[in-house]
Amino acid sequence: MKQLLIKKTVKNKILKVLSKKIRACVITAMIVLVALTAVVDNCLKEIKILQLIGGTDDITLFENNFEHVRRILPPFGVIGYYSDKKYDARTFFMTIYTLSPRIVVRKIEHPFVIGNFSRFTNPGEFAESLNLSIVRTVDKNIVLFEKRSK
């Protein structure tokens, strides 16, 4: 009789411990499921927003601005680059990226030159002083020049 009572007691204790562990696992699984649902929901909302705005990040806009320039330029070769702006690394590297596989260098002794000007410089005067002609104005600051034949 005593053995039967001990067996029941041990069995009950084991069941209590197991049920606590099972409850903890179920609760943990529910928390993870709720968190995953929230993450997936946020990702889907972000995807919808990005689809609505249609890729209007800075690099995409920059590439779109240069679409006509890419068509005018030869598919390969060296393109000159000039900027009167003191800190122009970002625009310079985005120009390199956008115009690849062409090589863009900070020199104006090439058949084509990209000019990136501050609002204080007149691209027409710049072109005239260096025997260049304006081929395309990309935006208010960026201009494509071509060397004039002598």
Order of alpha helices (4+ residues) and beta strands (2+ residues): alpha-alpha-alpha-beta-alpha-beta-beta-alpha-beta-beta
